[in-house]
Amino acid sequence: MSDIVRTRIAPSPTGDPHVGTAYAALFNYAFARRHGGRFILRIEDTDRVRSNRPSEAMIFDALHWLGLSWDEGPDVGGPCGPYRQSERGELYREHVERLVAAGHAYPCFCTKDRLDGVRAGQQAAGAATLGYDGFCRSIPPVEAARRRRDESHVIRLAMPREGQCVVRDLLRGDITFEYAGIDDQVLLKSDGFPTYHLANVVDDHLMEITHVIRAEEWLSSLPKHAQLYHAFGWDPPVFCHLPLLRNADRSKISKRKNPVSLNYYRRAGFLPEALLNYLALMGWAMPDEREEFTLAEFAEALELERITLGGPIFDLEKLSWLNGKYLRGLPSEGLLERLRSGLLSDGYLLQVIPLVQERIEKLEDFVDYARFFFVGEVAYDAEALKKLVPKGRTPRDTAKTLKELLEEHLDALLDWQPAVLEGILRSFCERTGWSPNEAFMTLRVAVTGRPASPPLFDTMAVLGKEVCRQRIRRAQEIVKSMKTPETRPLT
């Protein structure tokens, strides 16, 4: 292991950059800077279906906006590259063959139908844990090697079947896992791509990562990772699992209860230094207990052992309060510069103006007509609320439809362009039985607060994904809470 502290952040490029990624990146960055070490960005893109380069680019852009730079990564290079897992396939295959040769892993030829049957049987029997039953583990190595030449297969880790695994976490001390409850994890998929567990351990070792500082949700992976380090004969890094960011109800932070996209906070006008300051307070406190400090001050003071495990609440109101303090601390020229770089930039105004220009008669009309382009939440007056629920539809049906549109179509959409949005909504209407007139009006009111606006999909494209999703989600909650009238008459 390196004598120099080396930390990493390893996001998956499968959607919007997540506030949880920024949270983990902040602590990894600050710890490396505190000890004069190196901070590495690695892209974990082995999910061939969901990983994409636009998401990767958004990760780079969001972290740069926050002021977090990395010493090694896909865009800056470094001595341990490549830094995209999709470009390291041969390394994983070489390492998995070492495990097979040493008896620490084995090929599994089970079909999906058989695996589904095993799981169904375990559920029917009321098994305490569900997992692979080790059927292929007893195949003689010579026979398994022969079958590998012609049959589709995966490679599984041969976990111990008895006893306990004890792994140390910096914040929790020794954690004990019963091997009996851990199945033989797939390491290499049938398409030759690694799973998270294999790629993660191989990369952390080859990139000489000294401290793995990641989210608490990965604690359950520790025994599998510990077994891999043991099988390879490698010394493990120091593990430090950060407490999960939580909603007010103590559930894991999610987009259904809090904005989680970093793009949302950037578009809403949160200052990056305020957001970083707030994330640093999640489970940690300055030795002198002050709440306002710079990134450099945080890095200088950070001691991982001071992190508390209470489950920090991500409170949007407190973040807004802190951001307000930062805004009020700016000189007027500084605030003007921030406005001109974002919400009032020439680029954004030039997107709004063509949609408004034909609909105003005086310059002062622009302010009122275009208001919904410049605010976070929109107000729904009585007339707008009536239009949110189409005639003949119930609030319950409308809320369900908005939820389905969001979760199954809009949340994962990357190409947020007018033609794409229109195509998705028309297809959605054909499938659900809603007419375009019904769906378009409901969506128009949801995102603008008005039954009349510039062209809907051009408006949505200019507002951007983060604002539209947040407004639709809020509209869905408002409709869901409507009690009367339960059904709007057709006439």
Steps between C-alpha positions, in 0.01 A plus 500: 500500500616851421664710771313799358131539583293418192123534499248466222144570396351247260158608369294309246400712199139385488301820555522845652797572730373422850544712812620181672788486252598854597478406869738204463727689260532788749627278782736309270634823351545671837667198661749472214577871517532486881778241467669630185369200307330431168130507416390276211184502290408159358197435282321174581325442168471122481120526484487481122129575482479811717850654487547782251746775417254793541455399865876475540541851359239630746694343789818676391318831457314482832810416704698776329216743575530404866872569492611138547794419272667160468864407449434195283201407287366428151533861389838579660676164477740360756735209568225248590273537198284441321250648744182369337417145599365428152857545374656262755330176397817301436627580850184359658506187288864436589428537870190283498698221332750521785216440743364206301845340476547532877156358578363828638248535217318264265293503179122477538291367209156539659229643275271783598210256524689285749603800710142630502385156612753490782391841623131408482568183697688693767216751530241225524701332773526824694880508480660769714734596216464467124795428276682261274502140624855416382379240247800546263757525777544122512573459128854357465745767371592297189136459400425866575796610283371285212146631528620861507613468138146447371247597766386840618609557857588748771782488753403492868701567814533194723407644838575304818190312613560496873629737763515874518660786311624793709578824317606827660331825411668820615178638651337181628790283607487126428187385317413129502323321214382137498626322189186284499296803392723598207462332162761448228507839328529523120836659417502481120178507300434284196580794271852521645429817698578509873251562774549788741669283761782364284569827318488702820755289686736452204494871417547616857804272534659586165435871552661471846199642683588527868162613637162394362262772619155419368133489597361286777285304253814310392557349845328178392767457230783489753520121549511439125768763455696370797488150351630632167791677669578178686474287185738729309738523796469878516489732801163675513470879520354686796119488473293798610128491425335840523154525657223519243336832424139470611164666448315650796319167556841326533467321166791506258506825304310455175368711216142431610551701820797727426672628188807277460642618168793736527367660183191606696703684764709669236193610301320618815785736586662330794861611529747212470693614806178503705402152381844360583491670841162340569608153384804522725265544795328170423629285786802718573573818691790741520707471820384851594137415406463787250262430213652719231839412351677469166598186316864564585414542870303176494788310340742639754284395796356170376550196719292203387469375857289808584221386266188400694264221397165648595373514143521864388175660384526679167284803580430714196378786718826511696701480177297793364562694822874438475501589131320824586778590743757443226298711255471787747872484559577570136576854385240637259737450210554140605127427514454665161773278359330188639165604351655570163679167499179303554137601520548835325772399259477613139482136394194425714324826414551432130318170545208664680456810283387324177227322694372823654565767237181444296285505811590834662431861404728689739837417644355498850261222391800270472543484876149375570455278194837327531494470880478120504834481314680664792347354817535161664142413594195640324175596667176332387196728521145365509471491121831321460404241762183422305704441186745267672231228508336449158123477476386145551817407689537463874777655707614149587527399133680824412749465785569138402556602136739782591694264727528239224608761244771623735640173625481295182578762236629840613726422797753306292472711183828662398407651163272773632406651164156613373459230233609226740266622775206522262567153363513351847178667610306403187616141536404514867151622406450215252594246765299645789187613319547866585440740213782738406275792590452363851863415559640816343277727710576318824872513428485864389337607826737285702817657357383861445213551745288625210253348253645724227873528430754490218526164318509232768798294393715799406419642842596174673827486307594852612394444862715188505454153640560583866241779524240309300535183702477688828188687392329187363576313820356786707190517274455126541504537879249786482262301281544193719386701801183627329189361669212672323364494246603135460395498134470802272186476280532477123277804451 
